Amino acid sequence: MPIVGVDRKAPQALHQQIYDAYRVAILNRSLRAGQRIPSTRTLASDLGISRIPVLNAYAQLLAEGYFESRVGAGTCVSSSLPDQIARADSSLRKPAKARSGPRPISRRSTLLPPMGTAPWMRGWGAFGVSQVAYEHFPFKIWSSLINRHARSMGPKSLDYGDPMGSKELRETIATYLRTARGVRCNAQQIMIVSGSQQALEVTARVLFDPGSHVWVEDPGYRFARDVFLMNGCKLVPVPVDYEGLNVAWGIKRYRKARAAFVSPSHQYPLGATMSASRRLQLLDWAQNSGAWIIEDDYDSEYRYESMPIPSLQGLDSNARVIYIGTFSKVLFPSLRLGYIVIPSDLVDRFMSVRIPMDIGPPDFHQRILTDFIKEGHFSRHIRRMRLLYNERRTTLIECLREELGFAMDIVGGQAGMHVSVTVSKTANDRKIAAQAAEQGLWLLPLSTSYLGDVSRQGFILGFGSTSVKEMPQKVRKFRDLLNST
Ligand SMILES: Cc1ncc(COP(=O)(O)O)c(C=O)c1O
């Protein structure tokens, strides 16, 4: 029986069919090493097709080492194919299954729990923490900028860009940060990255060795903790109160930490603004013990009861703060653009560490974002969104008070796009959140933000993507769920 047959009606090209048939025959050992293969002329004539597809298939099989050709002996199945070659069957094009043998993976990759066990992470809808008011995004302006830049693309746009990010965007961000966030910086210190998440990864790789101790806020931002853990750090959970990170507690517990990770403008998730005295205490500690401070300034543009709080970095006179910002909250998370403000003497280190990760950020959206900021759309959008989120926030708080009374502690609503609520200590917030997810409510359990003892059970409720009109009904659903558990 011929090994190779072709079907002219099949969607695959003839050369592909011939290639596949020989490959399968070799892999499942219907053809043996060293066995002779018909000449291209013979096979083409046997199959009643032109010689070109046969030549193409043979060339591919020769290039991949399935065939070899010897002068005077024609074409044969390669004699150097290993004996234990994978047994092939009709499942060759399906993903391979693990059959036997050790499958070693890194220990650090097993440090984090599987993501599949957190149903509240998957949602799109009411109370989702990382969600913004998507429907209010200025789509028309954004797409006209996309069109503009698509039309002006040329050969140069296809080249690798600056590993620090586009110079024009960095200059634009530096101007914005100096005026709006009180950050002391110039464009040379700014590195454009894929959201704060990559900022944390680059920073951790530059600053930490396996075993480095890092203070983290407790409760705090889990995705930051995960980055530090994956880089071999030892986490030191430091409690937060209404003044932010308890610096004295950290000093007492582990003074020699390499760094502290903080969100001073709007502590995540409890919402405190770090007081001036704590800021100075933290900077003093960093200065005296040679430590770094990583400042996560993720949503402070949205402040409702006062002016935005200037950054901690702006108070630092000793270049000890690595400042991280993101466009995920002020614009939208799928943009995946954020930035690091790096102390000048570390810029070169950051660049060396970043290049092996991804060489540099993609260029296209950086150009769009630059124009979006420069032409005033960015500040207009922030102004509009601040009003909108303020309405959503006050409605959420009013509805919670109305439906759940004053027994429920509501914290952290002065800024950003989430509030945290606490429930009875005997409740199981993860179990409730899993049930809520089945009903389309995305409650992030507060307990997941704790590293040390879980001192509160509750939920982090995003209000960014829930309209004022929908809010009462969603809160009633939340109340019913709480009452039924
Ligand atoms: C505390 C905190 N920092 C940063 C971010 C933003 O992360 P990214 O810029 O990687 O989207 C979030 C998003 O929800 C956050 O909650």
The ligand as a Gaussian input file, in Angstrom:
#p B3LYP/6-31G(d) Opt

LIG

0 1
 C       -2.637000      48.367000      44.064000
 C       -2.600000      48.313000      42.574000
 N       -1.490000      48.718000      41.937000
 C       -1.424000      48.691000      40.595000
 C       -2.478000      48.265000      39.816000
 C       -2.373000      48.322000      38.316000
 O       -1.689000      47.274000      37.745000
 P       -1.296000      47.333000      36.218000
 O       -0.697000      48.668000      35.933000
 O       -0.285000      46.228000      36.040000
 O       -2.529000      47.118000      35.420000
 C       -3.635000      47.813000      40.421000
 C       -4.740000      47.299000      39.592000
 O       -5.788000      46.898000      39.997000
 C       -3.705000      47.847000      41.838000
 O       -4.820000      47.451000      42.481000

